[in-house]
Amino acid sequence: MRELREETGLEPDALFNLTVFSFFLHEAQTIQLAIAFVAFVPDDSTVILSDEHQRFEWLSLDQACGRFTWPRSAQAIRDAYHLLAGGNAGPVEDVLRVI
């Protein structure tokens, strides 16, 4: 939630954890974990970018999936749409919902 606020100025109405990606960093000889979250924000929200970013775009599902280098990242977006398109996670709400 902090990253969402700091980088976009957006406040989530709901936040879900979607998946965990693991990466092996060869030089450091460590395994890193990255958690993918899905945030719902009000339709009338205004994006205010931090200094870390130059621009943003709202994309369709297919456009967003086409931007990823890793196929598993594109699949995660498709999974998010499948699970959360109705605005909640249905039968797995209690597992995925953070706020």
C-alpha positions, 0 to 999 in steps of 0.5 A: 500500500505504501508503494502504491501511495508513494509512486502513484498517489492512489489509495486502494479501496481493496487490495489482494495478494495474487502470487509470489514470484521467485528469482535466483540472483546468480552474483549474490547467490540468493533467492529473492521473492516478489509478491504481486498484489492487485489494488482496486482504486476508485474510478475517479482517482487521479494518478500523481506520479512520483519522481521515479516515473515519467508517465503511465498508461491505462491498458486493456488486458491484452495490451498489458500482457503484451508488455511483459518480458516474462510469460509468467508475469503476463499469466499473473495478470490474466489470473488476476482478471479471472479471479477478480474481474467481479471486484472480489475474489469470490470463493477465495476472498478470505485467502487473497484479500488483504484489505 
